Amino acid sequence: MKKFFVFMAAACCALAINATTYTSHIAVTINGETTEQEDVPVLVTQSNGAYNLSLNNFVLWVGDFPMPVGNIAVSDVEGVDGHGFTTIKFDDSINITDGDDPQYDTWAGPLLGSVPIILTARFTDNALSARIDIDMMSMIGQVISVELFGVAPSLEGDVNHDGEVTVSDVNKVIDIVLSK
């Protein structure tokens, strides 16, 4: 009888929490300079209708030199379903935690304290795209933009990837045309 209750509790937990790991291509832009990384895992979990997104063991590359940042995670973000995918948006401060990759002894993220970020992510069962802006203007005078690419869905006309089609998308197209 005891085994039956343990089994039922495990089954309920499995139903309550869904986790998907996506493998993404990442482009990190700092001061107009972009570096790229491939095969970076991003974990999205769902529990009680809210989503958690984790970019664990995040490492910035400055040329050929790694700068271990740590785990960037947002929790309890409400998702909106539409157009065949789920969108989550987060605009608040987080504390970046130590990573657990044994090849790095020190992680820079936890030294920063509370860091303001803006995140927009879109995903399906098998694809994810996201943009994370880490606003470090007050600390180091720069915004760090992290874009995660996959075969992710996109909202037609959403040029700036903020999950909405607005005038800012038109402005982005105008900026692109005028810069060429």
Residue frames as qw, qx, qy, qz and C-alpha x, y, z in Angstrom:
[[0.000, 0.886, 0.464, 0.000, 0.00, 0.00, 0.00],
 [0.333, -0.765, 0.107, 0.540, 2.88, 2.33, 0.86],
 [0.398, -0.093, 0.598, 0.689, 4.41, 1.77, -2.61],
 [0.197, 0.661, 0.657, 0.304, 1.08, 2.67, -4.21],
 [0.135, -0.941, -0.227, 0.211, 0.99, 6.07, -2.44],
 [0.398, -0.551, 0.375, 0.631, 4.61, 6.77, -3.37],
 [0.362, 0.220, 0.701, 0.574, 3.80, 5.93, -7.00],
 [0.076, 0.826, 0.542, 0.136, 0.71, 8.18, -6.98],
 [0.264, -0.867, -0.006, 0.424, 2.69, 11.07, -5.45],
 [0.405, -0.302, 0.538, 0.675, 5.39, 10.70, -8.11],
 [0.279, 0.475, 0.708, 0.443, 2.78, 10.60, -10.87],
 [0.044, -0.921, -0.375, 0.096, 1.12, 13.77, -9.55],
 [0.333, -0.716, 0.230, 0.569, 4.48, 15.55, -9.43],
 [0.403, -0.005, 0.662, 0.632, 5.24, 14.48, -13.00],
 [0.174, 0.695, 0.630, 0.299, 1.92, 15.88, -14.18],
 [0.188, -0.920, -0.228, 0.257, 2.36, 19.14, -12.26],
 [0.201, -0.770, 0.371, 0.479, 5.79, 19.96, -13.64],
 [0.822, 0.509, 0.193, 0.164, 6.69, 19.85, -17.32],
 [0.326, -0.733, 0.367, 0.472, 10.31, 20.46, -18.29],
 [0.786, 0.574, 0.153, 0.171, 11.78, 20.92, -21.74],
 [0.458, -0.582, 0.322, 0.589, 15.44, 21.48, -22.54],
 [0.609, 0.787, 0.097, -0.012, 16.10, 23.37, -25.78],
 [0.667, -0.216, 0.260, 0.664, 19.45, 23.57, -27.52],
 [0.255, 0.939, 0.202, -0.111, 20.00, 27.07, -28.85],
 [0.577, 0.337, 0.044, 0.742, 22.42, 29.12, -30.86],
 [0.293, -0.844, -0.286, 0.347, 23.24, 32.27, -28.86],
 [0.431, 0.553, 0.041, 0.712, 24.39, 35.68, -30.07],
 [0.442, -0.710, -0.310, 0.453, 25.67, 38.04, -27.35],
 [0.355, 0.684, 0.122, 0.625, 26.04, 41.72, -28.21],
 [0.475, -0.714, -0.202, 0.474, 28.00, 44.13, -26.02],
 [0.108, -0.728, 0.184, 0.652, 28.85, 47.65, -27.23],
 [0.591, 0.647, -0.205, -0.435, 27.98, 46.66, -30.81],
 [0.184, 0.459, -0.863, -0.101, 30.34, 43.66, -30.79],
 [0.890, -0.066, 0.038, -0.450, 28.65, 40.28, -31.23],
 [0.013, -0.371, 0.928, -0.005, 29.99, 36.89, -30.24],
 [0.807, -0.006, -0.261, -0.530, 28.21, 33.64, -30.95],
 [0.272, -0.287, 0.892, -0.218, 27.94, 30.30, -29.21],
 [0.643, 0.028, -0.572, -0.509, 26.32, 27.08, -30.36],
 [0.677, -0.172, -0.715, -0.012, 24.58, 24.22, -28.60],
 [0.039, -0.228, 0.542, -0.808, 23.72, 26.09, -25.41],
 [0.274, -0.416, -0.866, -0.041, 21.04, 24.35, -23.32],
 [0.269, -0.229, 0.154, -0.923, 18.05, 26.38, -22.09],
 [0.144, -0.270, -0.938, 0.162, 15.57, 24.81, -19.67],
 [0.403, -0.251, -0.078, -0.876, 11.89, 25.78, -19.52],
 [0.141, -0.214, -0.935, 0.245, 9.73, 24.30, -16.79],
 [0.402, -0.388, -0.239, -0.794, 6.07, 24.78, -16.04],
 [0.266, -0.262, -0.851, 0.370, 4.28, 24.37, -12.76],
 [0.006, 0.635, 0.587, -0.502, 0.88, 25.68, -11.69],
 [0.377, 0.839, 0.383, 0.090, 0.44, 27.57, -14.99],
 [0.055, -0.952, 0.243, 0.180, 3.64, 29.63, -14.59],
 [0.861, 0.416, -0.137, 0.258, 6.94, 29.21, -16.41],
 [0.509, -0.736, 0.313, 0.318, 10.58, 29.22, -15.35],
 [0.741, 0.638, -0.126, 0.167, 13.38, 29.80, -17.89],
 [0.626, -0.672, 0.305, 0.252, 16.99, 28.97, -17.03],
 [0.642, 0.680, -0.302, 0.182, 20.15, 29.67, -19.00],
 [0.788, -0.589, 0.153, 0.097, 22.59, 27.72, -16.83],
 [0.723, -0.285, 0.323, 0.541, 26.38, 27.94, -16.83],
 [0.441, 0.877, 0.161, 0.102, 26.27, 30.99, -19.09],
 [0.622, -0.366, 0.217, 0.657, 29.74, 32.03, -20.29],
 [0.338, 0.917, -0.023, -0.208, 30.55, 35.23, -22.18],
 [0.812, 0.053, 0.234, 0.531, 33.39, 34.89, -24.65],
 [0.038, 0.944, -0.142, -0.295, 35.70, 37.86, -25.09],
 [0.325, 0.641, -0.665, -0.202, 37.72, 36.84, -28.11],
 [0.692, 0.107, -0.714, -0.019, 39.11, 33.43, -27.17],
 [0.129, 0.155, -0.724, 0.660, 38.79, 34.04, -23.45],
 [0.413, -0.537, -0.703, -0.215, 35.83, 32.79, -21.40],
 [0.125, -0.276, 0.409, -0.861, 34.17, 34.95, -18.75],
 [0.282, -0.341, -0.897, 0.020, 31.97, 32.62, -16.68],
 [0.292, -0.391, -0.018, -0.873, 28.80, 34.49, -15.70],
 [0.223, -0.007, 0.830, -0.511, 26.61, 31.84, -14.06],
 [0.067, 0.435, 0.890, 0.117, 22.95, 30.85, -14.07],
 [0.234, 0.019, -0.052, -0.971, 20.43, 33.35, -15.42],
 [0.120, -0.350, -0.927, -0.060, 16.95, 32.29, -14.37],
 [0.365, -0.168, 0.041, -0.915, 13.49, 33.81, -14.21],
 [0.054, -0.185, -0.961, 0.199, 10.68, 32.18, -12.24],
 [0.132, 0.567, 0.717, -0.384, 6.91, 32.17, -12.07],
 [0.110, 0.285, -0.289, -0.907, 6.31, 34.05, -15.33],
 [0.621, 0.432, 0.503, -0.417, 2.82, 33.90, -16.78],
 [0.262, -0.062, 0.745, 0.610, 2.62, 32.49, -20.29],
 [0.528, 0.500, 0.140, -0.672, 0.31, 33.63, -23.06],
 [0.514, 0.108, 0.799, 0.294, -0.68, 31.10, -25.71],
 [0.477, 0.754, 0.174, -0.417, -1.39, 32.27, -29.23],
 [0.479, 0.737, -0.394, -0.268, -0.35, 31.85, -32.86],
 [0.929, 0.172, -0.328, 0.020, 0.78, 28.29, -32.13],
 [0.585, 0.198, -0.521, 0.589, 3.31, 29.08, -29.40],
 [0.501, -0.765, -0.355, 0.194, 3.62, 30.34, -25.83],
 [0.312, 0.650, -0.162, 0.674, 5.11, 33.76, -25.05],
 [0.584, -0.653, -0.346, 0.337, 6.55, 34.79, -21.70],
 [0.248, 0.739, -0.095, 0.619, 7.74, 38.27, -20.75],
 [0.669, -0.555, -0.304, 0.389, 9.75, 39.30, -17.71],
 [0.257, 0.698, -0.096, 0.662, 10.94, 42.80, -16.75],
 [0.645, -0.755, 0.012, -0.120, 12.46, 42.84, -13.27],
 [0.071, 0.731, -0.655, 0.180, 15.71, 42.27, -11.42],
 [0.972, -0.126, -0.194, -0.030, 17.26, 38.91, -10.64],
 [0.385, -0.724, 0.569, 0.064, 20.33, 37.60, -8.88],
 [0.743, 0.441, -0.496, -0.092, 22.58, 35.56, -11.15],
 [0.811, -0.492, 0.303, -0.090, 23.77, 32.46, -9.31],
 [0.226, -0.558, 0.763, 0.236, 26.99, 30.43, -9.51],
 [0.781, 0.305, -0.420, -0.347, 27.17, 27.90, -12.31],
 [0.810, -0.380, 0.438, -0.091, 28.15, 24.31, -11.65],
 [0.813, 0.535, -0.205, 0.100, 30.44, 23.68, -14.62],
 [0.805, -0.506, 0.079, 0.299, 33.60, 22.22, -13.03],
 [0.687, 0.312, 0.106, 0.648, 35.95, 23.80, -15.57],
 [0.057, 0.682, -0.030, 0.729, 35.32, 27.26, -14.01],
 [0.434, -0.204, -0.651, 0.588, 36.21, 28.15, -10.42],
 [0.022, -0.399, -0.319, 0.860, 34.75, 31.65, -10.26],
 [0.170, 0.630, 0.677, 0.341, 31.47, 33.01, -11.62],
 [0.157, 0.119, -0.031, 0.980, 31.10, 36.77, -12.19],
 [0.316, -0.519, -0.527, -0.594, 27.29, 36.97, -12.08],
 [0.568, -0.620, -0.522, 0.146, 26.81, 36.55, -8.32],
 [0.450, -0.224, -0.166, 0.848, 29.23, 39.44, -7.69],
 [0.018, 0.335, 0.345, 0.877, 26.85, 41.81, -9.51],
 [0.199, 0.225, 0.591, -0.749, 24.01, 41.61, -6.99],
 [0.466, 0.591, 0.590, -0.292, 20.54, 42.41, -8.27],
 [0.183, -0.169, 0.565, 0.786, 20.63, 42.80, -12.08],
 [0.538, 0.486, 0.262, -0.637, 17.74, 44.30, -14.08],
 [0.192, -0.067, 0.840, 0.502, 16.77, 42.20, -17.09],
 [0.635, 0.363, 0.062, -0.679, 14.10, 42.24, -19.76],
 [0.235, -0.113, 0.939, 0.224, 13.25, 38.87, -21.25],
 [0.728, 0.314, 0.023, -0.608, 10.87, 37.88, -24.03],
 [0.179, -0.229, 0.939, 0.184, 10.73, 34.22, -25.01],
 [0.763, 0.230, -0.101, -0.595, 8.57, 32.26, -27.45],
 [0.094, -0.309, 0.945, 0.045, 8.42, 28.50, -27.52],
 [0.838, 0.008, -0.275, -0.471, 6.61, 25.38, -28.62],
 [0.932, -0.306, 0.188, -0.038, 7.25, 21.80, -27.57],
 [0.877, 0.053, 0.211, 0.428, 10.30, 21.62, -29.85],
 [0.461, 0.499, 0.089, 0.728, 11.50, 25.18, -30.51],
 [0.374, -0.783, -0.285, 0.407, 12.51, 28.27, -28.53],
 [0.412, 0.518, 0.015, 0.750, 13.58, 31.82, -29.32],
 [0.440, -0.795, -0.332, 0.255, 14.32, 34.45, -26.72],
 [0.338, 0.638, -0.148, 0.676, 15.93, 37.81, -26.13],
 [0.608, -0.648, -0.319, 0.329, 17.44, 38.78, -22.79],
 [0.258, 0.740, -0.131, 0.607, 18.63, 42.35, -22.22],
 [0.668, -0.474, -0.361, 0.446, 20.78, 42.74, -19.12],
 [0.089, 0.920, 0.060, 0.377, 20.89, 46.44, -18.23],
 [0.746, -0.327, -0.177, 0.552, 24.32, 47.15, -16.80],
 [0.264, 0.771, 0.085, 0.574, 24.38, 50.88, -17.66],
 [0.406, -0.870, 0.095, -0.264, 24.57, 52.02, -14.05],
 [0.828, -0.464, 0.254, 0.188, 27.36, 49.54, -13.19],
 [0.607, -0.231, 0.495, 0.577, 29.56, 49.26, -16.26],
 [0.189, 0.586, -0.174, -0.769, 27.92, 51.52, -18.84],
 [0.242, 0.199, -0.776, -0.548, 26.54, 48.87, -21.18],
 [0.812, 0.064, 0.250, -0.524, 23.54, 46.74, -22.02],
 [0.144, -0.259, 0.932, 0.206, 24.27, 43.09, -22.70],
 [0.748, 0.233, -0.033, -0.620, 21.87, 41.56, -25.23],
 [0.274, -0.179, 0.942, 0.070, 21.55, 37.80, -25.47],
 [0.704, 0.266, -0.152, -0.641, 19.53, 36.35, -28.35],
 [0.473, -0.119, 0.873, -0.026, 18.69, 32.67, -28.45],
 [0.555, 0.380, -0.370, -0.640, 17.89, 31.23, -31.85],
 [0.446, -0.013, 0.895, 0.012, 16.50, 27.93, -32.89],
 [0.055, -0.270, -0.745, -0.607, 13.85, 26.84, -35.29],
 [0.018, 0.386, 0.645, -0.659, 11.63, 28.92, -33.07],
 [0.175, 0.723, 0.632, 0.216, 8.28, 30.31, -34.03],
 [0.173, -0.156, -0.064, 0.970, 7.93, 33.98, -34.72],
 [0.271, 0.714, 0.520, -0.383, 4.98, 36.30, -34.92],
 [0.500, 0.480, 0.422, 0.584, 4.69, 37.56, -38.48],
 [0.069, 0.856, 0.129, 0.496, 5.76, 41.22, -38.53],
 [0.616, -0.784, 0.036, 0.068, 7.45, 41.08, -35.11],
 [0.623, 0.649, -0.272, 0.340, 10.80, 42.36, -36.35],
 [0.003, 0.668, -0.528, 0.524, 12.21, 43.33, -32.94],
 [0.592, -0.057, -0.798, 0.100, 11.12, 40.05, -31.29],
 [0.134, -0.197, 0.533, -0.812, 9.19, 41.58, -28.39],
 [0.100, 0.283, 0.937, -0.180, 6.15, 39.36, -28.85],
 [0.282, 0.733, 0.445, -0.431, 3.97, 42.11, -30.33],
 [0.425, 0.397, 0.436, 0.687, 3.51, 43.73, -33.73],
 [0.128, -0.863, -0.303, 0.384, 3.65, 47.47, -33.07],
 [0.308, 0.948, -0.075, 0.027, 5.03, 50.74, -34.44],
 [0.402, -0.725, 0.535, 0.165, 8.42, 49.82, -32.96],
 [0.752, 0.095, 0.599, 0.259, 8.62, 47.00, -35.54],
 [0.494, 0.819, 0.225, 0.188, 8.10, 49.54, -38.34],
 [0.119, -0.949, 0.291, 0.025, 10.78, 51.75, -36.80],
 [0.664, -0.389, 0.595, 0.232, 13.18, 48.77, -36.71],
 [0.706, 0.438, 0.475, 0.292, 12.59, 48.14, -40.43],
 [0.242, 0.961, 0.024, 0.129, 13.18, 51.83, -41.19],
 [0.396, -0.795, 0.443, 0.124, 16.42, 51.75, -39.17],
 [0.747, -0.067, 0.595, 0.287, 17.57, 48.67, -41.10],
 [0.578, 0.688, 0.351, 0.265, 16.78, 50.26, -44.48],
 [0.063, 0.989, -0.096, 0.099, 18.45, 53.57, -43.60],
 [0.551, -0.669, 0.466, 0.179, 21.59, 51.92, -42.26],
 [0.794, 0.143, 0.497, 0.319, 22.35, 50.16, -45.56]]
